[in-house]
C-alpha cells in the first residue's frame, strides 16, 4: 500500500479515464476524495483501489493499491453500485 497526494491522484484519474477506464466513488471523503475504485471492464488496464486514510484531526491522505484483476469483494461493490 502506497500513499498518493491529491494532485497526483487527480492526474491519475484523468489519465485513467482518457485511456478508457472507469471511476466509481464508494464513499465521499472529508479532507480528500474519499474511497474510490478505478476499474477497466475490458481488463487491459490495471485496477486501483484508493482509500482515505486518517492521519490526525486536521489531515488525511490517500492510500492506493494496484490490482491486475480486482478481488471479488470489489467486483461485488461495482455490480451493486454501478
Long-range contacts (C-beta under 8 A, 24 or more apart in sequence): 1-63, 1-64, 1-65, 2-63, 2-64, 2-65, 3-53, 3-61, 3-62, 3-63, 3-64, 4-50, 4-61, 4-62, 4-63, 4-64, 5-61, 5-62, 6-32, 6-33, 6-62, 9-33, 9-50, 9-62, 9-64, 12-38, 12-48, 13-38, 16-45, 16-48, 19-45, 20-44, 20-45, 21-45, 22-82, 24-77, 24-78, 24-81, 24-82, 26-77, 26-81, 27-52, 29-60, 30-60, 31-59, 31-60, 32-60, 32-61, 32-62, 33-62, 37-70, 37-74, 37-77, 37-78, 39-70, 39-74, 39-78, 43-69, 47-74, 49-74
